[in-house]
């Protein structure tokens, strides 16, 4: 009965969180959020979430905003802007740029999808075609600038969050209409975007001064040019980081303020009036519920007669927390963080290809497999004897597949009913498209190798005989995520203290590493729990491999697709074969 109650409680948590997120996302039912598909150039189909206030009709068309996420993100990352603008009466299209999410093609295809998305938005009968704005975060300037270039008179104003016109050579209009630049004082990409050493110096950027028509230092908050003739410029420079620009009241408020200033809002509200964070709280609750569902489902399955063959108490070989155990724990935690930046750099040679089209995931796998090899060799130094595992491979595979099948079903249900996924900030888990599902198996195979080696080491060197579940989870989380927690703290502690990352040349990898802390902590919990129930590291490794390969494949950019030349991150326009 206890196991069934835990299973039911996990579902309650998921549905409660998803319900809260939906109510915030739809402004209590005043906004309809729907899935859309948009044909684009080069045979590509775009995906998007369309937010339509019920006040927007063909008889009373509403102003509209096209919003785009940045590199290795998806449309859901724009929900703070979409929620705040739609509750003010704007129609909002949050697009997946090409090569991302549910959109086809690769990074840069068809102007990143921007021109087609703008055409679609203007085709809607409930949209006022003369009152359209464009917003993009980071590489999201690619699609919105391509849209502006394709239809110079088809929009009223632009907001660039943590970005710059023509980023990495992408096409952009020479004089974009009514441009607002929101750039964090702590933005990790200051030198790339504006050729200044840190974000707090963006006002001194020669490039920004040229775009603003300023003869010297740009003044934050000052209006340059004229809104009426489309030459207006304004700068906001809040004290936020790059991934924080689209997840902060200051970043979202600056965009809302500019659009309400340049485009009449049907239901204007103060920019500080923001509720989007509660949507994120809801999807976080649902995410936590999904982790609970994985544990509860596996626990329930192992108790059933069909899977009783893997029901076996753990038999750790370590008897106590002695200095040798402590050294093994610390070493297990530190090695992945120490190898991260060097092996991610090595991983750049694992170029996108048919079986492995995602360049960032390819780099992550080089890190994972290299770390697993190093960890295995170092782990031999801490071995106390031969571990007595109880392996039942067939049952382990079946139990892991069934467990993750239930978890996946829960997200499909949440997506269908509430049109939200499991996420908080830059950590997000969404259902796989058919195309992404076909990309999953090769990645799953390599992630499985990593987790088999890693969770075996966790069971051999960190698990302690007779230890309570709470402490087993605590040490497992530290072993898996502790090194990255220290790494991220070092990077961002240095950034907040000095304005520079501890490794200024690695802004993208520093941002990616933030996700490792919660994800690897979850992995530690699942691995320790499954080992204690089965005396085998195999079921936990398979569950974790399925979870992480699903997570990365669904949310990472494609740099290879049939019919397109592979592109490096930031390439502007892939050539068709």
Secondary structure, 3 states (H helix, E strand, C coil): CHHHHHHHHHHHHHHHHHHHHHHHHCHHHCEEEEEEEEECHHHCEEEEEEEEECCCCCCCCEEEEEEECCCCCCHHHHHHHHHHHHCCCCEEEEEECCCCCCCCCCCCHHHHHHHHHHHHHHHCCCEEEEEEEEEEEHHHHHHHHHHHHHCCCCCCEEEEECCCCCHHHCCCCCCCCCEEEECCCCCCCHHHHHCCCCHHHHHHCHHHHHHHCCCCCCCCCCCECCCCCCCCEEEECCCCCCCCCCCCHHHHHHHHHHHHHHCCCCCCCCCCCCCCHHHHHHHHHHHHHHHHHHHHHHHHHHHCHHHHHHCCCCCCCECCCCHHHHHHHHHHHHHHHHHHHHHHHHHHHCCCCCCCCCHHHHHHHHHHHHHHHHHHHHHHHHCCCCCCCCCCHHHHHHHHHHHHHHHHHHHHHHHHHHCCCEEECCEEECCCCHHHHHHHHHHHHHHHHHHHHHHHHHHHHCCECCCCHHHHHHHHHHHHHHHHHHHHHHHHHHHHHHCCCCCCCCHHHHHHHHHHHHHHHHHHHHHHHHHHHHCCCHHHHHHHHHHHHHHHHHHCCCCCECCECCCCCCCCCCCEC
